[in-house]
Each structure stands twice: as structure tokens, then as C-alpha cells.
Amino acid sequence: MSSRRMKAIAGSLVTASFSVVMILPFTATADDQGPGSSKGGKAVDEAPAGVKLTTLLPSKISVDNGSKKTAIKATVKNEGTKNSGDIRLLVVGFDGLHVTDVQGCSAIAKKDLPSGSNSGFSCAVGDLAAGRSKSYDVSATYDLSKTGKICLPVQTTDGKKTFWQQGPVPFGTSNPSPNAPATPLLLGTDNQPVAPGGDELPKTGVGRDVLPLGAAGAALVLAGAAGLWWSQRPPRTRPA
């Protein structure tokens, strides 16, 4: 094979490799909250004949570890055969999950919040046709040093009847990621904070002090292969 042809083939391979590198980042940054789920939901008061109301929450969300902000999509759906009549959807936060805004909805006064909740919004859904749904963009903050829950009741506009209620259902993780840019949380999972206070690593051995996250991360990086070598090094024998 001539040197000119070999150079042409090598150039093609470099171009193809560069194209793959350019495509992959766009795929990785897609905002995917997973399929909607009614986990933790139940019917409460009997709905009018032909009306079946449910709600959906994303199966996973992501919390920014710096700002503590997260986004959630809340959906109300009429799976029945008749219109729902005028209804409202409440979006209520508990514990470490604090709802800061729901697009197109009104904040619930503190004195009117459900018992134990810290925040909430009321959304006037109106008359939801059979087979139709309506979604709302929810902005919230999540204190990852605590557990966090959300609740979606579907009620008559006067609040006297609750046809469906999802929650309070938790979002959380059993595998915290304090040093990552964001922490993924799963619906229906109790959150397990990193440690009391959420800013320290747990002890890893007898007599060791806990380390601040920054120092611990730096130590792990500096150790690298040396740590692996030390763990595999045979014990030193004492001279006779």
C-alpha cells in the first residue's frame, strides 16, 4: 500500500473519531425525567360517574448540589369517559423539598397549608375533558441533608372533596453524590443524606476523624494508584 493512501485512510479515521466526540456531549446533556408515574397515589372521595382522575410525577429528578434547585413536572389526568367538572390541583412540599413556584398557579397562604407541609401552590385546572391531561412546571429547592416529599391532591374547587391524592411521596437516593455537580433522585425512594448536617463524610476506620468534603476529595485524588499498591503490599516481616 502506498504511503499516500495510508495517509488518506489515517486522515479519514481521525475525522470520524472527531465527529463522534462532537456528537456524544449533546446526547449526554438531554433533560430526561423518565416516564410519568402515579406511585404513591390513591383515590379518596368518590368521583362523579364516568370520571377517573389521577396524577403523574417524573420517575427521577436531579438536584443541583450548588444552588439546591430542581425542576419537577406535575400532571393531572382524566382517564374516565366524562368531563371532570371544575377541579383544582395542589402541589405541596414537605421536609427538605420546598416548592418555590408552579407555572400558572397561585401560592397557598402559610395558614392554609396542609398540616406538616412547608410550601404549596393551587392550580385551577378547570373542566378536564375525558382522556385529556394537563401538566405544570414545578420549581423547587431540595435540602439534601434531609428527606423530601411532594404531594398532589386533586380536589373540587372549594376543597371539600379530594378525588385523588398522590403522596406525600418521597424523592431521594441511597447513594448520595456530594462532590458531583448534581444528585439524581428517584421517586418513591427515601433520601439518605451523606452524614448528619450533610457536609461531612462518615468515618471509615477506628479512630479516624471525619474530613471535610473538599479535603477528602483532594486526598483521594492524590492517593491514586499509591493507595492500591499499599493495600496489596505484603506485610513487612520483623528481623529476628
VOBA-56644 format. One record per atom (N, C-alpha, C, CB): residue in one letter; x, y, z. Coordinates in pm, whole numbers, padded with zeros to 5 digits, always signed. Glycine has a CB too. Example, Ala and Ser with C-alpha at 12.3 -4.5 7.8 and 13.67 -1.06 7.14 Angstrom:
A+01319-00569+00780;A+01230-00450+00780;A+01320-00330+00780;A+01131-00447+00905;S+01285-00225+00708;S+01367-00106+00714;S+01290+00003+00787;S+01408-00060+00572;
END
This chain:
M+00086-00119+00000;M+00000+00000+00000;M+00089+00124+00000;M-00097+00001+00124;S+00061+00224-00082;S+00144+00343-00093;S+00129+00430+00031;S+00109+00424-00219;S+00233+00510+00059;S+00229+00597+00177;S+00120+00702+00164;S+00365+00666+00198;R+00092+00746+00036;R-00013+00846+00016;R-00149+00790+00056;R-00016+00892-00132;R-00176+00662+00018;R-00304+00601+00051;R-00317+00579+00202;R-00321+00467-00023;M-00208+00540+00268;M-00211+00519+00413;M-00242+00650+00484;M-00077+00461+00462;K-00186+00761+00438;K-00213+00891+00499;K-00360+00929+00483;K-00123+01000+00436;A-00418+00896+00366;A-00559+00929+00340;A-00650+00851+00434;A-00596+00899+00194;I-00619+00722+00454;I-00701+00639+00544;I-00690+00690+00687;I-00656+00490+00537;A-00569+00723+00731;A-00549+00774+00866;A-00625+00903+00888;A-00400+00796+00894;G-00624+00990+00784;G-00698+01116+00793;G-00846+01093+00809;G-00672+01202+00671;S-00901+00995+00737;S-01044+00963+00746;S-01081+00914+00885;S-01081+00857+00643;L-00994+00830+00944;L-01020+00778+01079;L-01021+00890+01181;L-00916+00673+01117;V-00927+00984+01169;V-00922+01097+01262;V-01048+01180+01252;V-00799+01185+01234;T-01095+01204+01126;T-01217+01281+01105;T-01337+01213+01166;T-01241+01305+00957;A-01348+01080+01149;A-01460+01004+01204;A-01458+01008+01356;A-01456+00858+01154;S-01338+00993+01416;S-01327+00996+01561;S-01369+01132+01615;S-01185+00964+01605;F-01329+01241+01546;F-01363+01376+01587;F-01513+01397+01582;F-01292+01479+01499;S-01580+01342+01481;S-01724+01355+01467;S-01796+01289+01584;S-01772+01295+01335;V-01750+01172+01626;V-01812+01101+01739;V-01799+01183+01866;V-01748+00961+01759;V-01681+01242+01890;V-01658+01323+02009;V-01751+01443+02011;V-01512+01368+02016;M-01776+01502+01894;M-01861+01619+01887;M-02007+01585+01912;M-01846+01685+01751;I-02052+01464+01880;I-02193+01425+01893;I-02226+01383+02035;I-02226+01311+01796;L-02138+01309+02100;L-02168+01249+02230;L-02211+01349+02337;L-02048+01175+02279;P-02145+01467+02353;P-02187+01558+02458;P-02333+01600+02447;P-02101+01680+02457;F-02384+01622+02326;F-02522+01664+02308;F-02618+01555+02355;F-02549+01698+02161;T-02582+01429+02332;T-02666+01317+02377;T-02668+01309+02529;T-02616+01185+02319;A-02553+01332+02593;A-02541+01316+02737;A-02614+01424+02815;A-02396+01314+02777;T-02636+01543+02756;T-02695+01654+02830;T-02846+01664+02812;T-02631+01783+02788;A-02908+01562+02752;A-03053+01566+02734;A-03123+01565+02869;A-03100+01447+02649;D-03230+01647+02882;D-03306+01656+03006;D-03414+01549+03006;D-03368+01798+03024;D-03390+01438+03076;D-03482+01326+03075;D-03524+01294+03218;D-03419+01201+03008;Q-03651+01321+03250;Q-03700+01292+03383;Q-03764+01154+03391;Q-03800+01398+03426;G-03756+01079+03282;G-03813+00945+03283;G-03963+00949+03265;G-03777+00874+03412;P-04026+00834+03254;P-04170+00828+03233;P-04247+00874+03357;P-04212+00686+03196;G-04368+00925+03336;G-04451+00968+03447;G-04499+00848+03528;G-04570+01049+03397;S-04517+00868+03659;S-04557+00759+03747;S-04663+00809+03845;S-04436+00701+03823;S-04760+00725+03875;S-04862+00756+03975;S-04830+00690+04109;S-05001+00711+03926;K-04704+00648+04128;K-04661+00580+04252;K-04700+00663+04374;K-04508+00554+04250;G-04755+00595+04474;G-04794+00664+04597;G-04929+00732+04589;G-04691+00765+04633;G-05005+00705+04481;G-05135+00769+04464;G-05251+00679+04502;G-05151+00815+04321;K-05362+00742+04538;K-05481+00663+04576;K-05607+00750+04559;K-05469+00611+04723;A-05718+00686+04527;A-05847+00754+04523;A-05894+00778+04666;A-05953+00671+04443;V-05958+00893+04690;V-06004+00928+04824;V-06157+00935+04823;V-05941+01063+04873;D-06213+01051+04791;D-06359+01063+04779;D-06403+01012+04642;D-06404+01211+04798;E-06525+00962+04636;E-06576+00906+04510;E-06597+01017+04407;E-06708+00830+04535;A-06541+00996+04288;A-06555+01093+04180;A-06691+01076+04111;A-06440+01078+04077;P-06740+01177+04038;P-06865+01163+03962;P-06857+01044+03866;P-06896+01292+03884;A-06970+00987+03833;A-06975+00872+03742;A-06907+00904+03610;A-07121+00829+03718;G-06822+00812+03565;G-06751+00831+03438;G-06624+00913+03447;G-06842+00895+03341;V-06589+00960+03568;V-06469+01042+03587;V-06365+00962+03666;V-06504+01175+03662;K-06242+00956+03616;K-06132+00887+03685;K-06009+00976+03680;K-06103+00747+03620;L-05979+01039+03792;L-05870+01135+03799;L-05746+01073+03863;L-05913+01259+03878;T-05631+01099+03802;T-05503+01054+03856;T-05400+01164+03835;T-05456+00921+03788;T-05282+01146+03894;T-05171+01239+03873;T-05045+01160+03839;T-05148+01327+03999;L-04951+01230+03781;L-04822+01169+03743;L-04708+01259+03788;L-04815+01144+03589;L-04602+01197+03835;L-04477+01265+03868;L-04364+01197+03792;L-04450+01264+04022;P-04254+01268+03762;P-04142+01202+03694;P-04081+01092+03781;P-04033+01306+03657;S-04030+00989+03716;S-03968+00879+03791;S-03834+00920+03850;S-03951+00758+03701;K-03773+01027+03795;K-03646+01075+03850;K-03632+01225+03827;K-03528+01000+03787;I-03564+01291+03919;I-03531+01433+03906;I-03384+01450+03939;I-03621+01522+03999;S-03333+01571+03922;S-03193+01598+03952;S-03182+01728+04031;S-03109+01607+03820;V-03107+01725+04141;V-03090+01843+04226;V-02950+01899+04207;V-03115+01807+04374;D-02940+02029+04175;D-02811+02096+04163;D-02748+02106+04301;D-02827+02236+04098;N-02628+02051+04319;N-02566+02048+04450;N-02520+02185+04499;N-02450+01955+04449;G-02507+02280+04408;G-02467+02415+04448;G-02586+02501+04488;G-02393+02483+04335;S-02683+02514+04398;S-02799+02600+04422;S-02912+02530+04498;S-02851+02652+04292;K-02908+02396+04501;K-03014+02313+04561;K-03145+02318+04480;K-03041+02358+04705;K-03139+02372+04359;K-03261+02384+04279;K-03290+02256+04201;K-03248+02501+04182;T-03419+02233+04176;T-03462+02120+04095;T-03589+02157+04021;T-03484+01994+04182;A-03622+02081+03917;A-03744+02104+03838;A-03824+01975+03834;A-03710+02153+03693;I-03954+01986+03848;I-04044+01871+03851;I-04163+01900+03762;I-04089+01837+03996;K-04209+01801+03687;K-04330+01817+03607;K-04444+01741+03676;K-04309+01767+03460;A-04551+01813+03710;A-04668+01754+03774;A-04783+01751+03673;A-04709+01834+03903;T-04846+01635+03659;T-04952+01616+03559;T-05079+01563+03625;T-04906+01520+03446;V-05192+01620+03587;V-05321+01567+03629;V-05391+01513+03505;V-05409+01678+03701;K-05455+01398+03519;K-05512+01329+03403;K-05652+01276+03434;K-05421+01213+03359;N-05741+01286+03335;N-05875+01229+03346;N-05880+01104+03258;N-05986+01333+03304;E-05876+00987+03321;E-05877+00861+03248;E-06018+00806+03230;E-05790+00760+03319;G-06118+00886+03264;G-06257+00841+03253;G-06318+00865+03116;G-06340+00908+03357;T-06450+00855+03112;T-06524+00871+02986;T-06605+01000+02983;T-06616+00752+02963;K-06606+01076+03095;K-06681+01202+03103;K-06593+01314+03156;K-06805+01186+03191;N-06631+01437+03126;N-06557+01552+03175;N-06556+01555+03328;N-06618+01683+03120;S-06451+01612+03383;S-06431+01609+03529;S-06515+01708+03605;S-06288+01634+03560;G-06561+01815+03539;G-06616+01928+03612;G-06501+02012+03663;G-06708+01881+03729;D-06528+02130+03724;D-06421+02218+03770;D-06342+02153+03883;D-06479+02352+03816;I-06213+02141+03864;I-06125+02082+03966;I-06001+02168+03983;I-06086+01936+03927;R-05930+02142+04090;R-05802+02209+04113;R-05698+02104+04152;R-05815+02318+04223;L-05572+02137+04125;L-05458+02052+04164;L-05373+02130+04263;L-05373+02010+04038;L-05341+02067+04374;L-05248+02126+04469;L-05111+02061+04453;L-05301+02110+04614;V-05005+02142+04465;V-04867+02092+04462;V-04803+02136+04593;V-04786+02146+04336;V-04774+02039+04680;V-04734+02070+04818;V-04601+02004+04852;V-04843+02025+04918;G-04512+02080+04917;G-04380+02029+04955;G-04370+01998+05103;G-04274+02128+04917;F-04287+01897+05137;F-04266+01856+05275;F-04117+01838+05302;F-04343+01726+05305;D-04079+01863+05427;D-03942+01839+05476;D-03839+01914+05391;D-03911+01687+05475;G-03742+01842+05331;G-03636+01910+05258;G-03675+01961+05120;G-03522+01818+05243;L-03793+01920+05071;L-03838+01965+04938;L-03931+02085+04956;L-03911+01850+04861;H-03891+02201+04904;H-03967+02326+04918;H-04008+02374+04780;H-03883+02435+04993;V-04139+02380+04754;V-04190+02426+04625;V-04182+02578+04620;V-04336+02377+04601;T-04110+02633+04523;T-04092+02778+04513;T-04183+02841+04408;T-03949+02809+04480;D-04227+02764+04308;D-04314+02820+04205;D-04376+02708+04123;D-04235+02918+04113;V-04499+02728+04078;V-04565+02639+03984;V-04625+02727+03877;V-04675+02550+04055;Q-04583+02706+03753;Q-04623+02793+03643;Q-04775+02800+03629;Q-04560+02744+03512;G-04829+02924+03631;G-04971+02945+03613;G-05056+02919+03735;G-05019+02860+03503;C-04993+02899+03853;C-05067+02865+03975;C-05042+02969+04084;C-05028+02724+04025;S-05124+02965+04189;S-05117+03063+04297;S-05061+02999+04424;S-05255+03123+04325;A-04976+03075+04494;A-04919+03026+04620;A-05028+03012+04725;A-04807+03120+04670;I-05021+02906+04804;I-05114+02885+04915;I-05061+02959+05037;I-05133+02733+04945;A-05147+03038+05101;A-05106+03111+05221;A-05057+03014+05327;A-05221+03197+05275;K-04958+03058+05404;K-04898+02971+05505;K-05001+02914+05601;K-04793+03047+05583;K-05100+02994+05639;K-05201+02948+05734;K-05295+02843+05674;K-05283+03066+05784;D-05298+02834+05541;D-05387+02740+05474;D-05316+02614+05424;D-05454+02808+05358;L-05185+02603+05451;L-05110+02486+05404;L-05155+02360+05479;L-04959+02508+05423;P-05152+02245+05412;P-05182+02118+05482;P-05087+02096+05598;P-05174+02000+05384;S-05132+02026+05699;S-05052+02001+05818;S-04918+01935+05783;S-05130+01915+05916;G-04811+01989+05836;G-04678+01931+05817;G-04605+01977+05692;G-04690+01785+05814;S-04672+02051+05604;S-04608+02095+05480;S-04538+02228+05499;S-04711+02106+05366;N-04446+02260+05408;N-04371+02385+05417;N-04403+02483+05305;N-04224+02356+05416;S-04473+02438+05202;S-04500+02523+05085;S-04606+02456+04999;S-04371+02548+05003;G-04673+02537+04917;G-04773+02477+04829;G-04831+02577+04732;G-04883+02417+04911;F-04883+02526+04621;F-04947+02608+04518;F-05078+02542+04477;F-04854+02628+04395;S-05174+02625+04439;S-05304+02578+04394;S-05321+02612+04246;S-05419+02641+04479;C-05355+02509+04166;C-05368+02525+04021;C-05513+02503+03980;C-05273+02427+03946;A-05575+02604+03917;A-05713+02593+03869;A-05712+02517+03736;A-05779+02734+03852;V-05741+02387+03742;V-05737+02303+03622;V-05856+02329+03533;V-05733+02155+03661;G-05973+02355+03594;G-06096+02375+03516;G-06165+02244+03488;G-06065+02447+03386;D-06240+02240+03380;D-06315+02120+03341;D-06227+02037+03247;D-06452+02158+03271;L-06173+01926+03301;L-06079+01844+03224;L-06156+01739+03145;L-05975+01777+03317;A-06143+01744+03013;A-06216+01651+02926;A-06169+01508+02944;A-06202+01693+02779;A-06257+01415+02911;A-06222+01272+02920;A-06102+01242+02832;A-06343+01184+02880;G-06007+01167+02888;G-05889+01127+02813;G-05784+01235+02800;G-05929+01083+02679;R-05806+01351+02861;R-05710+01460+02849;R-05628+01476+02977;R-05782+01591+02816;S-05516+01545+02965;S-05430+01573+03081;S-05378+01716+03074;S-05313+01472+03086;K-05328+01763+03187;K-05271+01898+03192;K-05147+01892+03282;K-05375+02004+03245;S-05037+01950+03233;S-04910+01944+03306;S-04866+02082+03353;S-04802+01882+03218;Y-04794+02083+03464;Y-04745+02207+03524;Y-04597+02194+03555;Y-04825+02242+03652;D-04520+02299+03523;D-04377+02302+03553;D-04358+02352+03696;D-04299+02392+03452;V-04296+02268+03778;V-04277+02298+03920;V-04130+02331+03946;V-04322+02178+04008;S-04105+02445+04010;S-03970+02481+04054;S-03963+02457+04204;S-03935+02630+04019;A-03852+02400+04249;A-03838+02367+04391;A-03692+02370+04431;A-03899+02230+04422;T-03670+02372+04561;T-03536+02350+04615;T-03540+02225+04702;T-03487+02475+04698;Y-03425+02159+04715;Y-03419+02034+04792;Y-03295+02038+04879;Y-03418+01908+04698;D-03316+02036+05010;D-03206+02028+05106;D-03168+01881+05120;D-03245+02090+05246;L-03056+01842+05058;L-03017+01702+05053;L-02968+01647+05187;L-02910+01683+04951;S-02960+01733+05290;S-02926+01684+05424;S-03051+01632+05495;S-02859+01795+05507;K-03166+01638+05426;K-03293+01593+05483;K-03363+01500+05385;K-03383+01713+05519;T-03472+01438+05430;T-03561+01369+05337;T-03652+01474+05273;T-03646+01258+05409;G-03715+01442+05161;G-03802+01537+05094;G-03920+01467+05029;G-03726+01617+04991;K-04038+01526+05041;K-04159+01466+04985;K-04241+01571+04912;K-04244+01400+05096;I-04328+01521+04821;I-04420+01607+04747;I-04557+01541+04747;I-04369+01631+04601;C-04662+01623+04740;C-04798+01571+04745;C-04883+01641+04639;C-04860+01589+04886;L-04963+01564+04565;L-05051+01618+04460;L-05196+01576+04486;L-05004+01569+04319;P-05274+01655+04559;P-05417+01626+04573;P-05496+01688+04456;P-05470+01680+04709;V-05597+01617+04408;V-05689+01668+04306;V-05825+01684+04374;V-05698+01571+04180;Q-05875+01808+04376;Q-05994+01839+04455;Q-06100+01916+04374;Q-05954+01919+04577;T-06218+01926+04435;T-06316+02022+04385;T-06260+02161+04412;T-06458+02003+04454;T-06310+02262+04343;T-06252+02396+04356;T-06267+02453+04498;T-06318+02491+04257;D-06368+02407+04573;D-06385+02455+04710;D-06307+02372+04811;D-06531+02455+04747;G-06242+02264+04765;G-06160+02182+04852;G-06237+02088+04942;G-06077+02269+04935;K-06369+02078+04923;K-06449+01993+05011;K-06433+01845+04979;K-06596+02032+05001;K-06396+01813+04855;K-06375+01673+04817;K-06239+01657+04752;K-06486+01625+04721;T-06172+01548+04785;T-06044+01513+04723;T-06065+01382+04647;T-05928+01500+04831;F-06063+01392+04515;F-06090+01273+04434;F-05968+01180+04425;F-06133+01314+04293;W-05850+01239+04432;W-05725+01162+04417;W-05615+01234+04491;W-05687+01143+04265;Q-05523+01158+04548;Q-05407+01218+04614;Q-05284+01132+04593;Q-05433+01239+04764;Q-05180+01191+04536;Q-05051+01122+04520;Q-04955+01175+04625;Q-04993+01142+04375;G-04922+01089+04721;G-04829+01130+04824;G-04894+01160+04958;G-04753+01249+04778;P-04816+01221+05050;P-04678+01266+05027;P-04585+01150+04992;P-04626+01339+05152;V-04525+01160+04874;V-04436+01056+04823;V-04293+01111+04818;V-04482+01007+04682;P-04193+01033+04859;P-04057+01086+04864;P-03983+01083+04730;P-03978+01009+04966;F-03893+01177+04714;F-03786+01170+04615;F-03657+01153+04695;F-03782+01299+04521;G-03567+01065+04651;G-03443+01051+04725;G-03346+00955+04660;G-03472+01005+04863;T-03234+00936+04728;T-03131+00844+04680;T-03065+00776+04799;T-03025+00920+04594;S-03025+00651+04779;S-02949+00579+04881;S-02800+00588+04851;S-02994+00433+04888;N-02764+00664+04746;N-02624+00677+04706;N-02593+00824+04678;N-02594+00589+04580;P-02574+00906+04784;P-02553+01050+04765;P-02428+01080+04683;P-02542+01118+04900;S-02430+01194+04612;S-02316+01234+04529;S-02275+01376+04565;S-02351+01224+04377;P-02218+01398+04686;P-02190+01535+04731;P-02087+01609+04648;P-02144+01531+04871;N-01996+01538+04582;N-01891+01605+04505;N-01925+01620+04357;N-01762+01530+04519;A-02041+01567+04316;A-02083+01579+04176;A-02159+01710+04156;A-02173+01458+04136;P-02170+01757+04031;P-02246+01881+04007;P-02393+01869+04047;P-02238+01919+03860;A-02451+01749+04032;A-02592+01729+04064;A-02613+01590+04122;A-02680+01750+03939;T-02721+01576+04199;T-02756+01446+04258;T-02888+01398+04199;T-02766+01456+04412;P-02889+01281+04135;P-03015+01226+04083;P-03098+01164+04195;P-02987+01121+03974;L-03229+01190+04193;L-03320+01136+04293;L-03430+01056+04225;L-03381+01249+04378;L-03475+00949+04288;L-03578+00862+04233;L-03708+00875+04311;L-03530+00716+04233;L-03818+00872+04240;L-03950+00877+04303;L-03974+00752+04386;L-04061+00893+04196;G-04029+00770+04506;G-04059+00657+04592;G-03940+00605+04669;G-04115+00548+04511;T-03831+00681+04672;T-03709+00641+04743;T-03680+00739+04856;T-03588+00633+04646;D-03663+00689+04978;D-03628+00776+05091;D-03485+00825+05075;D-03646+00702+05225;N-03467+00955+05093;N-03333+01012+05077;N-03244+00975+05196;N-03341+01165+05063;Q-03120+00938+05165;Q-03020+00906+05268;Q-02910+01012+05263;Q-02962+00762+05248;P-02914+01111+05351;P-02811+01217+05350;P-02671+01159+05366;P-02837+01319+05460;V-02571+01234+05323;V-02432+01189+05332;V-02394+01162+05477;V-02337+01294+05271;A-02428+01253+05566;A-02397+01240+05708;A-02479+01345+05781;A-02243+01258+05736;P-02487+01339+05914;P-02558+01444+05988;P-02505+01582+05949;P-02545+01423+06139;G-02595+01670+05908;G-02551+01801+05860;G-02525+01802+05712;G-02427+01844+05933;G-02501+01688+05651;G-02484+01678+05507;G-02355+01734+05453;G-02595+01745+05442;D-02257+01773+05539;D-02136+01834+05487;D-02009+01760+05528;D-02127+01977+05533;E-02023+01638+05582;E-01907+01561+05621;E-01920+01417+05573;E-01887+01565+05772;L-01807+01354+05552;L-01807+01213+05517;L-01811+01128+05644;L-01684+01178+05431;P-01873+01011+05640;P-01874+00925+05758;P-01736+00870+05787;P-01973+00811+05740;K-01714+00825+05911;K-01585+00767+05947;K-01564+00637+05873;K-01577+00745+06099;T-01437+00614+05833;T-01406+00493+05756;T-01318+00396+05831;T-01339+00531+05627;G-01279+00429+05952;G-01193+00339+06028;G-01190+00378+06174;G-01052+00337+05971;V-01140+00290+06259;V-01135+00316+06403;V-01039+00431+06430;V-01092+00189+06481;G-01088+00531+06507;G-01001+00640+06548;G-00979+00748+06443;G-00870+00585+06587;R-01039+00736+06323;R-01018+00838+06221;R-01119+00950+06239;R-01029+00778+06080;D-01073+01074+06224;D-01163+01188+06228;D-01232+01202+06093;D-01087+01319+06264;V-01354+01256+06096;V-01421+01281+05968;V-01352+01398+05900;V-01573+01311+05987;L-01355+01397+05767;L-01288+01500+05690;L-01389+01587+05617;L-01190+01438+05589;P-01363+01717+05603;P-01448+01799+05517;P-01445+01741+05376;P-01403+01947+05517;L-01554+01762+05301;L-01564+01701+05169;L-01450+01742+05077;L-01696+01738+05105;G-01412+01870+05078;G-01307+01916+04988;G-01174+01848+05017;G-01290+02066+04999;A-01137+01838+05144;A-01010+01776+05182;A-01012+01628+05148;A-00982+01795+05331;A-01126+01563+05173;A-01135+01419+05144;A-01120+01394+04995;A-01268+01362+05194;G-01184+01477+04913;G-01175+01459+04768;G-01033+01476+04719;G-01265+01557+04696;A-00962+01578+04772;A-00823+01601+04731;A-00734+01485+04773;A-00770+01731+04791;A-00758+01431+04893;A-00676+01319+04941;A-00694+01197+04853;A-00712+01285+05085;L-00818+01172+04811;L-00843+01056+04726;L-00772+01070+04592;L-00993+01037+04704;V-00772+01190+04536;V-00706+01212+04407;V-00556+01192+04419;V-00737+01353+04354;L-00497+01248+04527;L-00353+01239+04544;L-00309+01095+04572;L-00307+01330+04656;A-00394+01019+04640;A-00357+00881+04671;A-00343+00798+04546;A-00460+00818+04764;G-00444+00800+04461;G-00441+00731+04332;G-00394+00589+04340;G-00355+00806+04238;A-00302+00557+04251;A-00250+00420+04243;A-00169+00382+04366;A-00166+00403+04119;A-00116+00483+04437;A-00035+00452+04555;A-00117+00380+04660;A+00024+00578+04614;G-00244+00420+04675;G-00330+00353+04773;G-00353+00209+04736;G-00463+00425+04783;L-00375+00182+04609;L-00396+00045+04563;L-00271-00039+04587;L-00434+00042+04415;W-00154+00018+04559;W-00027-00054+04581;W-00010-00088+04729;W+00093+00030+04532;W-00041+00009+04817;W-00021-00012+04960;W-00113-00124+05011;W-00047+00118+05038;S-00237-00129+04961;S-00332-00230+05008;S-00290-00370+04965;S-00472-00199+04957;Q-00216-00381+04855;Q-00175-00512+04804;Q-00034-00551+04847;Q-00185-00514+04653;R+00036-00461+04917;R+00174-00484+04958;R+00178-00588+05070;R+00240-00352+05005;P+00262-00691+05060;P+00269-00795+05165;P+00317-00735+05297;P+00364-00909+05123;P+00272-00791+05409;P+00314-00736+05540;P+00466-00747+05559;P+00242-00809+05654;R+00523-00645+05624;R+00667-00643+05645;R+00703-00734+05762;R+00716-00498+05671;T+00805-00819+05742;T+00848-00911+05848;T+00953-00842+05935;T+00906-01044+05788;R+00944-00867+06063;R+01039-00807+06156;R+01168-00891+06160;R+00977-00795+06298;P+01285-00828+06167;P+01411-00904+06175;P+01419-00984+06305;P+01532-00808+06165;A+01483-01101+06298;A+01496-01188+06416;A+01589-01123+06518;A+01548-01328+06377;
END
